Amino acid sequence: MKILIVEDEVKLADALGELFHRGKNVVDVVYDGEDGYFYAKKGDYDVMVLDVMLPKMDGFEVVKRLRDGKINVPVLMLTAKDDVSSRVKGLDCGADDYLTKPFATEELLARVRALCRRQSEMVFDELHFSDITLNTSNYMLNCGGKSVSLGAKEYEIMRLLLTNSTQVISKDAIISKVWGLDSDITENNVEAYMSFLRKKLTFLGSKVTISTKRMLGYYLEEQA
């Protein structure tokens, strides 16, 4: 899993980072709401552990902005407040779960695992963007009356682009999600697969192209 921790209590944040890292997860740790929002909106994370009381931007505002931006990373909110109104506000803003400090690490780990399972079980038969449709059952990419079959890695990359169609996806994120962190795949391999997918989009006559934002990554774009 790739996890983002946003917590202004530095010792707690670093301890949580180490806890998840020992579980062989990829972990980023930041200490204020603005950095938390900046990191999260890249869309690379499987779960976000987000404190409520943060400098610069509180956790309520962070999760609200993420949801307004169609960023659906699962969010577990942490707070020292145990009143019902705070829990309700967090959930209404778009958080997926809530844990009150102090908490047992075993419960935190279990809740994070549950959020990851819930995310992975959200299966859609079809994903859409502009004039293309990806069938998740048979790996067929469709446009109008034409279809083309995708290989396993082509499918995973296209699915990642479609499920994050409002965001730029970095090469590192693609490698991590499609091949895994221990893979020896390089950025050149990613570029080769993007070329394969662009050719298939051209074959379909789609208005969609895979565009590149220099030094950042790839995103889907509808051509005029």
C-alpha positions, 0 to 999 in steps of 0.5 A: 500500500501507499499511505499518506500521513498528515499529522502535526504532532511530529513524533506521532506522525513519524512513529506512524510512518515507521509503523506502516513502513515496517509493514512494507508499505510506502509512506509519505509523512507531512505535518500541515494541511496545505502539504497534505492537500498538495500530496493527496491531490496527486492521487497516488495513495491507497489511504490517507490518514488525516488529523483534524487539527492542523496548521494552515488548513484543517482536516475538514477543509483538506478532505472537502477540497479533495472531494470537490476535486473528484479525488476519491482516496480513502480518508481515515480522520484522526482527532483528539475530539470525541464529540459526535458533532466533530465525527459527523462533520468529518464524515459529511465532508467526505471522510470514510472513517474516523478514529479518536485519539488516543487509539490502539495501533492495532485498531488503526492498522485494522481500519486502514486495511479495511479501507484498502479492501473496500477500495479494491472491492469497488469494481465497475464493469465499464469506465468512461472518458469522453468517447472511450469505454474500457470494459473491465471484464474482457479488457476491451477498449471501445470507441463508437463501433470499434473495439481493440483488446488490451494486454494485461499491463496496457489494461492496468495503465488505462484503468489507472488513467481512467479512474484518475482522469482529472489528475496527472499520474506520475511515472513512479506512480504508474510503476508502483501501481502496475508493476509493484515497488520491487520491479526492475521496470524503468521509465522507458518501459512506461513510455513504451506502453504509453506509445502502444496505448496511443496507437490503439486510441488512434486505431479506434479514431478516438478524440482522446489522447494520452498527454504528457505534462513535462516532469510530472506525468501523464493524463487523458485529454480530449482533443478538439 
